[in-house]
């Protein structure tokens, strides 16, 4: 019952997350997990492209970690690998890009301090067409049963 309650609380919390927009490019439901001391953290969100042309999420930046990168989780030879997306990630015209656990995500390494539930962190997302969009990531508790360790 506790796991079900925690899962329901997590879902309700993500439904009430803020949205950010620049032109017809929108960022919805940004969030990150609480982290342990010395551990990396990951950020998640949804980008909706309401334009007639594709865009590319090129970079992520912020002041709370030594390195911020775009990653993709892929199963390779039976092992989960995290692959740095150096060339960015495409968002098709009229489409969306979902950054979620087990898929594309923002990776934060060398945190200045552990993320604590209730805090917020600012990131700047750089897009090829839309430019820079500042997004606030609230820190939520980790999903039950999840493991995002690198």
N, C-alpha and C positions, 0 to 999 in steps of 0.2 A: 504494500500500500504506500510506503514511503517513496518508493521509486516512481510509482504512478503519480503521486502528488508532486514530486520534484519535476517529472517530465511535463505535467500539466502547467506548473508554474513557469517552466522554461518557455513553453509554447506561448503562453499568454504574455510573457515579458517580451518576446520577439515580435509579437503582433503589434505592440504599442511603440515600437522603436521609431525614431525620427526618419525623415526623408530629406534629401538634399538634391538640388537641381542646378544645372548650368545650361541654359538654352533648352533644347529638347532631350538632353541626356539627364536621367534621374538616377539617384542612388537611394535605395530603400533598405530598411532593416539592418543597418550596420551594428555589429557587436563583436566583442572579443571575450575570451574566457579568463577567469582568474588563473594566475600562474604561481608556480612554486619558486622559491628563491633559486636563482641561477639557471632556471629553465627558460626556453624560448616561449613565445606565445604566437597565436595566429588570429587573424581578423577575417570576418566574414560579412558579406553584404550582397545585394543584388543591384546590377546596373541595367537600366532599361534605356534603350536607344529608340526614341520616337522620331528619328530623322529618316530621310531617304538615302542616307549614305552610311557606310560602315565606319566605325571608329576603332581605335586600339587603346586599351589601357596600357600605357607604357611604363609607368613607374609609380612607386609609393614612397612617401617621405614623411618624416616626423622627428621630433626631438627627444623621444623617450627611449630610443634603442640605438645601438651602434650601427646595426644594419637592418634595413627594411627591404624586403624583396617580394616579388610575385612568384608564387610556387604552384605547382600542380602535383597532386598525389596520384601515382600510377602504380598498378600492380605489374611488376616486371619479374619474370621467372619465379613466380610464387612469393615474391617479397614486395612490400609496399615501399616505393621510392618517392622522395620529394625532389622534384625537378624545377630548378630556377628557370623562370620564363624570361630570359634576357631580352627577347625581342617583343615582349608584351603579349597581351591576350586580346584577340579580336572580339568586337561586339557587332554583330551583323546589323544592317539597316533594318529598322523595325523589329529588332530582336532584343535579346537580353543575355547577360552574362551573370551566372550565379556562382558566387564564391561561397563554398560551404565545406564542412568537414568531409574529408575523403575525396576532394576534388580540387578545383582551383581555390587558392586562399592567399591572404596576405601573411607574410612570415616576418616576425619581429625577433631579432636575435641580439643578445647583449643588452638586455633591458637594464635601464638605470635602477629600477626597483621592481619587485614583483607586482603584477596586476592584482588589485583587490576589488572584490565585488562592490559595486556602487560608484567606483571611480569612472572617469571618462578620459579618453585620450584623443587628441586631434591628429588626423593624418591628412596629407595632401595627395590626392590621386591625380596623376598627370595623364591626360588623354591626347592623342594625336590631333584630333579636330576640336574637341570641346575645351582644351586647355586644362587648367588646374581647378579641381573642385575640392574644397575643404570638407571633411567629414568627421563627425564626432562619434567615436566608438565607445558605447557604454560597456563596462565590464560586468558580465553575467557569470553565474556559477557554471562550472563545467557540466556538460550533458551527462546524465547517468550512463555509465558503461563506456564512455568514450575514452580514446587515448590518442593524443596528437603529438606524442613525443617524437623528437627528431634524433 
